[in-house]
């Protein structure tokens, strides 16, 4: 059986995440405490008993989901992935799981990414919207037709579910046009800004510097990255794709299709929630998907 471990992104957080792990596993407890030390605040307290509002802050959400995912992987017996992938932020979790990044370095990068993205959101008030029931091509066409504003296809989650990203005005215009074109829903999302769009350029520049200063090692198995969608094991290519990811779309549909094509028989979601296994089933109906 070829195991593909997949790691969730922003939006999967919930109050109480990781608490059982902390209380039942000594190694997990050590890693959570190490994370509190690295970040300079007790993120574990916010994860275990914080309000939804506290958990929703990008600077908390991203490291929280990363920690839950990675510590789960590190404390799972016989954790031996044949391939890994992560949705947006989840790509950093995947890179720790396959040995490309050390736990500490992965956490520092994720925190720097979160702060840089939050800053970029403050510079350009912007947002995202989920478009349901339209062909990808039609969504792209409508985004391209809005010349006056930045609005792009950002997350290819599964057939018939695409998230767009852009300026607030661009999102409003696009949602109206999507509905006119027959979309079942065009729903603005409760996120801080236009992730995976050109509006994240200031964050991309900051993250690039941090990535170049971080040690990357040869992975134990390939990662299917959001930008390339294909199996990548070359360290320099992994870095390049990771930097590009902030302003480029998350091609999750295509990544899962390529993993299936390359022999994945079991998809195992590692982290909070069960969103990704649901998407896998929509992308490839015959796929077997579960979670740790």
Secondary structure as UniProt FT lines:
FT   STRAND          3..7
FT   TURN            10..11
FT   TURN            15..18
FT   HELIX           19..24
FT   HELIX           26..39
FT   HELIX           43..49
FT   HELIX           52..56
FT   HELIX           58..74
FT   TURN            77..78
FT   STRAND          83..86
FT   TURN            88..89
FT   HELIX           90..97
FT   TURN            98..99
FT   HELIX           103..123
FT   STRAND          126..132
FT   HELIX           136..145
FT   STRAND          151..158
FT   TURN            159..160
FT   STRAND          161..167
FT   HELIX           168..180
FT   TURN            181..182
FT   STRAND          185..188
FT   TURN            195..196
FT   HELIX           198..200
FT   HELIX           201..212
FT   STRAND          222..224
FT   TURN            226..228
FT   STRAND          231..232
FT   HELIX           235..244
FT   TURN            245..247
FT   HELIX           252..261
FT   TURN            262..263
FT   STRAND          266..269
FT   HELIX           275..283
FT   TURN            285..286
FT   STRAND          288..291
//
